[in-house]
Amino acid sequence: MLIEPDNRGHRIEVHAEPIDDRWDATVRIRRILSGDKLTARL
């Protein structure tokens, strides 16, 4: 598993494993909200 904790305000998680000479991968991209934005939404 590879995790990039902060890439331009997004967290990227990649889980990849080889299966039958190919890669099976799951990718999750999540937006990170800063404290200022979270407070503004309340």
LOKOL-975121 format. One record per residue (C-alpha): residue in one letter; x, z, y. Coordinates in steps of 0.001 Angstrom, whole numbers, plus 500000, padded with zeros to 6 digits. Layout:
<nodes>
aXZY/...
</nodes>
This chain:
<nodes>
m500000500000500000/l501205499124503475/i499802500858506564/e500497499850510155/p499125502867512073/d498897501293515532/n499054497561516178/r497522496757519574/g494819499376519145/h494098498613515476/r495045500273512195/i495860497796509432/e495861498806505750/v496923496373503012/h496782497061499281/a498125494213497154/e499033493903493498/p500087490979491327/i497506489813488776/d498103486781486550/d500865485273488731/r498743485711491893/w498223488442494456/d495010490448494625/a494816492013498080/t492414494204500010/v492893494331503780/r491196496764506161/i491469496440509929/r489998499223512029/r489874499613515776/i491425502821517105/l489494504433519928/s491531506302522488/g490393509722523701/d489406508251527096/k487098505642525570/l485557508176523200/t484831510595526064/a483354507796528173/r480890506913525408/l479467510444525195/
</nodes>
